[in-house]
Amino acid sequence: MCSSDLFPSHDTSAQRNVKDSSIATPLIGVHYGGNWTGGDLAERYGYLNHLGFSAGYKNARNWFFSVDANYIFGSKVRMTGIFDHLVDDYGNITDINGIPGAILVFPRGFNANVAFGRLFPVLSPNKNSGILCHFGAGYVLHHLRIESNNQVIPQLELDYKRGYDRLTTGLNFHQFIGYSFLANGGPLNFYTGFYIQQGLTKNQRTIFYDQPDIPVSKSLRLDLQFGFKVGWYIPFYKRQPRDFYYS
């Protein structure tokens, strides 16, 4: 008969202990951000939404690395008078059939970032949750989306929209501080906190049709966004062996 301390076998079905140890794990997530605008961006748009996804990695020392991409959208446009020169004597902008047209405008955009930071396991139920701080850099684009409710308005079709859309692109920097929670077990894994973004951007169009006599500024813009972010993510824990002893 074998003694109780000999011949260990390994069961690889055991997960690493999230509760008692700091572990390394990939993280895949989705998030929403609500942002108020500042700087030059506030002259164009109001409140903006960010909807995106991220892929990251937290190592055993709680250093955090990630990449993310976000679709930017909103409904508040602060620019006025963009289409005034298209209005006829009756106060209408007409479509190809002479019917008054309805023009809708919306802020739209995109950004992509890389981030680096650290998780500090305080006020947390385990060593993998706590205060999360990170910063990063990337690319940002924003423009004015112009819609005409399926009407054909010749002055706003195809390439003519480019004269009004205020396409702007450039570098993007951000900072985040919040709380990250990895559950001891189950799907409740989330983060939330405060977010600030600084865009160093430039106009990409050579002419604005509503201001044809004014040269388009090519000066560096400071496009600010600040608000909150909340996300849910899935950690992918490695399995670790578990020893059993046969007697």
HELIX and SHEET records of a PDB file:
HELIX    1   1 ASP A   40  GLU A   43  5                                   4    
HELIX    2   2 ASP A   84  LEU A   86  5                                   3    
HELIX    3   3 PRO A  154  LEU A  156  5                                   3    
HELIX    4   4 LEU A  158  GLY A  163  5                                   6    
SHEET    1   A 2 PRO A   8  GLN A  15  0                                        
SHEET    2   A 2 ARG A 239  TYR A 245 -1                                        
SHEET    1   B 9 THR A  25  GLY A  39  0                                        
SHEET    2   B 9 LEU A  48  LYS A  58 -1                                        
SHEET    3   B 9 TRP A  63  GLY A  74 -1                                        
SHEET    4   B 9 LEU A 104  PHE A 120 -1                                        
SHEET    5   B 9 GLY A 130  GLU A 147 -1                                        
SHEET    6   B 9 THR A 168  PHE A 181 -1                                        
SHEET    7   B 9 PHE A 190  ASN A 203 -1                                        
SHEET    8   B 9 ARG A 221  PRO A 235 -1                                        
SHEET    9   B 9 THR A  25  GLY A  39 -1                                        
END                                                                             
